Amino acid sequence: MRDRFMKVSGALLDERPDLAIVLADIGFGYFAGAGVATRHPGRVLNVGIREQLLVGFAAGLAMEGLRPIVHTYAPFLVERPFEQVKLDFGHQGLGGVFVSVGASYDAAAAGRTHQAPEDVALMSTLPGWSVHVPGHPDEVEAILRSTAAGTGLDCIRLAESANPEAVPFSSSLTPVRRGSASAVTVVAVGPSLAPVLEATAALDATILYASTIRPFDADALRTFMAAPAVVLVEPYLAGTSSAEISAALKDSPHRLLALGVARHEHRRYGSRSEHDRAHGLDAAGIRRSVTDFLASAA
């Protein structure tokens, strides 16, 4: 996903004179090595390892009429400069595209400083932001091109894990599989789709896919849901979108199981797949949780 983001960003600079890429060291090597920084010396800007400045500087570019694409690791893009994100962009009514890398724990070997399972929950506290969680490099390209052409506030969350196939980009929940009238409805976000499909292969389930999770598509959920059982699978903090689902179904009796990264810090390095297993986000863990959830209503 990150490779596609960088290649497409370079191409967009060639196509669009109103775009700028703002970096805090991370990622600058690619844009320099690929010749993008040389072709656009005033629009590939590296502020060094100063993340609050990264966001404030990008806001200044936006005030001058440019559309900044701001990129670094998720904890350095969302958590560390959160006040600047809130005030410099949101409060001043500016637009920009924030692109994070590292997801929840892709950089698990780098320790807790490089992990950010809380990022989408934090961004969801701010008004006006659209949050995109692509599940495939093709979706990254479609989302990046769409948001770069816009004027609003967009956050794109890149991950190392990817689904085998792309789902055509849509801001709506997309049905991937339809079950019977008594099927459980599973909302799979971004890279969660692959393990969800594997986990529910033997179940009567309607699978809805989201690569844009904010704003949440309440209408589609109400349209496709038949039975009262709903399972939400997000590749970040568990329960991040629970309130949106509850609000969407406030007039419909329902039961909700929210799966995601647990509110427990595993104080080990390990790999992304090991953390997935520890949080029950691999196919086996999802299958176990969904099966227990359905059995509890019997």
Buried (B, 14 or more C-beta within 10 A) or exposed (E): BBEBBBBBBBBBBEEBEEBBBBBBBBBBEBBEEBEBBEEBEEBBBBBEEBBBBBBBBBBBBBEEEBBBBBBBBBBBBBBBBBEBBBEBBBEEEBBBBBBBBBBBBBBBEEEEEBBBBBBBBBBBEBEEBBBBBBBBBBBBBBBBBBBBEEEEBBBBBBBBBBBEEBBEBBBBBBBBBEBEEEBBBBBBBBBBBBBBBEBBEEBEBBBBBBBBBBEBBBEBBEEBBBBBBBBBBBBBBBBBBBEBBEEBBEEEEBBBBBBBBBEEEBEEBBEBEBBBBBBBBBBBBBBEBBBEBBEEEE
